[in-house]
Amino acid sequence: MTTWRAPDVDRRHEPFVAEERAMLHGWLNTHRDTLRHKCAGLTAEQLRTRSVEPSGLTLLGLVRHMADVERWWFRHHVAGLDLPDLYDYRVDPDADLNDVADADPAEAFATLAAEIEAADRAVADLPLEHTFTMRRRDGETREISLRWVYVHMIEEYARHNGHADLIRERLDGVTGS
């Protein structure tokens, strides 16, 4: 019987010269690919391994979280689509990150890929100046642009890729790019 392993990914690299939209999208794709690259070749058990006590952070949790973040920002907020939650947040507001003991890694990676594709389609024809209004956690209502969402998503992936790098090093010593 073969043990499932996270798939390899052909990583795209950011453009060095490009128009703003292509630059933002290029950097986002670089970070999307980096997260999947950090998981490549690992077993389901390794992907579910917690980083270090008391943290419950896992690579599988990060994959699930980023699928939900893609959905939340690009499709729900920017495109204004009414979508169901990917995970059950009624009991645990961090269910995407925490509820990984029985989660299927193949399904999580497929969901991430599908959400990335759907996110890209949802905003493809919108200008960076496109705005939406949302109530933030602090209770204030803000007008937010697609440009801000791109920058935020690059930041979100970059932060979590740092987490992924440390978790991967703990699992098998692999570091770097």
C-alpha positions in Angstrom: 0.0 0.0 0.0 1.3 3.4 -0.9 1.4 6.2 1.6 -0.1 9.5 0.4 2.3 12.3 0.0 1.8 16.0 -0.7 2.3 16.7 -4.3 5.3 18.5 -5.7 4.7 22.0 -7.2 6.3 23.8 -10.0 7.0 27.1 -8.3 6.4 30.3 -10.2 8.6 33.2 -9.4 7.7 36.9 -9.1 8.2 39.1 -12.1 11.1 41.6 -11.9 9.5 44.0 -14.3 5.7 44.2 -14.8 2.7 46.4 -14.6 1.2 46.8 -11.1 -1.5 44.1 -11.4 0.9 41.6 -12.9 3.4 42.3 -10.2 0.9 41.9 -7.4 -0.6 38.7 -8.9 2.9 37.4 -9.6 4.0 37.8 -6.0 0.8 36.3 -4.7 1.4 33.2 -7.0 4.9 32.9 -5.7 3.7 32.8 -2.1 0.8 30.4 -3.0 3.3 28.0 -4.6 5.8 28.4 -1.7 3.2 27.1 0.8 2.5 24.0 -1.3 6.3 23.6 -1.9 6.9 23.6 1.9 4.4 20.6 2.1 5.7 18.7 -0.9 6.7 15.1 -0.3 5.3 14.9 3.3 2.9 12.2 4.5 -0.6 12.9 5.9 0.9 12.2 9.4 3.7 14.7 8.9 1.2 17.3 7.6 -0.9 16.9 10.8 2.2 17.1 13.1 1.9 20.1 15.5 4.7 22.6 15.3 5.8 22.8 19.0 3.8 22.8 22.2 1.6 24.6 23.1 0.9 25.6 19.5 -1.5 23.5 17.6 -0.3 24.9 14.2 0.3 22.3 11.5 1.1 22.4 7.8 -2.3 20.9 7.0 -4.0 23.5 9.1 -2.1 26.2 7.1 -3.3 24.7 3.8 -6.9 24.6 5.0 -6.6 28.2 6.4 -5.3 29.6 3.2 -8.0 28.0 1.2 -10.6 29.7 3.4 -8.7 33.0 3.3 -8.7 32.9 -0.5 -12.4 32.3 -0.5 -13.2 34.9 2.2 -11.3 37.8 0.6 -11.5 37.4 -3.1 -14.9 35.7 -3.6 -16.9 36.7 -0.5 -15.7 40.2 0.0 -14.3 41.5 -3.3 -16.7 39.7 -5.7 -19.6 39.9 -3.2 -20.6 36.2 -3.5 -22.7 34.6 -0.8 -20.7 31.4 0.0 -21.0 28.8 2.7 -18.1 28.4 5.1 -15.6 25.7 4.2 -15.3 24.6 7.9 -17.6 24.5 10.9 -16.8 27.7 12.8 -19.8 27.5 15.2 -17.8 25.6 17.9 -14.3 26.7 17.0 -13.5 30.0 15.3 -10.2 28.4 14.2 -11.7 25.2 12.9 -9.7 25.5 9.6 -6.4 25.5 11.6 -7.4 23.2 14.5 -9.7 20.5 13.2 -7.0 18.4 11.3 -6.9 15.1 13.2 -9.3 13.4 10.7 -8.9 15.9 7.8 -8.0 14.4 4.4 -4.9 16.1 3.1 -5.6 15.2 -0.5 -9.0 17.0 -0.1 -7.4 20.0 1.6 -4.9 20.4 -1.2 -7.6 20.0 -3.9 -9.7 22.6 -2.0 -6.8 25.1 -1.9 -6.2 24.6 -5.6 -9.9 25.1 -6.4 -10.2 28.2 -4.2 -7.1 29.8 -5.8 -8.5 29.1 -9.3 -12.0 30.4 -8.3 -10.5 33.5 -6.6 -8.5 34.4 -9.7 -11.6 34.0 -11.9 -13.7 36.1 -9.5 -11.5 39.2 -9.7 -10.0 38.8 -13.1 -12.1 41.5 -14.7 -12.1 43.9 -11.7 -9.8 46.9 -11.6 -7.4 47.2 -8.6 -9.5 50.3 -7.7 -12.6 48.2 -7.2 -13.9 48.7 -3.6 -16.2 47.0 -1.2 -17.4 47.9 2.3 -16.9 45.6 5.3 -17.2 45.8 9.0 -13.8 45.2 10.6 -13.2 43.3 13.9 -12.9 46.7 15.6 -16.5 47.4 14.6 -15.7 50.1 12.1 -16.9 50.0 8.6 -14.2 50.5 6.0 -14.0 50.8 2.3 -11.4 48.4 1.0 -9.9 48.1 -2.5 -8.9 45.0 -4.5 -5.4 46.4 -4.4 -5.4 46.3 -0.6 -6.7 42.7 -0.7 -3.8 41.7 -3.0 -1.2 43.3 -0.7 -2.9 41.7 2.4 -3.0 38.2 0.8 0.8 38.5 -0.1 1.4 39.4 3.6 -0.9 36.6 4.8 0.9 34.0 2.8 4.4 35.4 3.6 3.7 35.3 7.3 2.3 31.7 7.2 5.1 30.6 4.9 7.5 31.6 7.7 5.5 29.4 10.0 5.6 26.6 7.4 9.3 26.9 7.0 9.8 26.4 10.7 7.4 23.4 10.9 9.0 21.8 7.9 12.5 22.2 9.5 11.1 20.5 12.6 9.7 17.6 10.7 12.7 16.6 8.5 15.3 19.3 8.6 14.5 20.8 5.3 15.0 24.6 5.3 15.2 27.4 2.8 13.4 28.3 -0.3 
